[in-house]
């Protein structure tokens, strides 16, 4: 799902207008938050001490640190999106904050996935991780926020 989010937000998927893509981006974000909650809940059912260790950053497995960082970034990104108007964030400020969280989400998720030795085959796991990174980079590059910042400072 991590690689679809930037494509939806940027309006890159064929057959979707930018407006419809962003609406789907919101709903997919809700599903992503629920998926993270279900994932952590399932881990809690199977091994509560491991979940506590991971959340307190005491876990001996390096992948859990990255998973927890990505999880909190998902929650913070959703909260910023949910309370955008109440926080009175300017669109540009909100977009930068949301993208910063998205960067942590993508990086944390990719590292988390690559470090886990599970049932997924290595080649397909790496391919999905590369797709997530490329989709994020494409969306960030097309937002053209960096040239605006450079102009303002000049």
Secondary structure, 3 states (H helix, E strand, C coil): CHHHHHHHHHCCCCCCCHHHHHHHHHHHHHHHHHHHHHHHHHHHHHCHHHHHHHHCCCCCCHHHHHHHHHHHHHHHHHHHHHCCCCCCCCHHHHHHHHHHHHHHHHHHHHHHHHHCCCCCCHHHHHHHHHHHHHHHHHHHHHHCHHHHHHHHHC
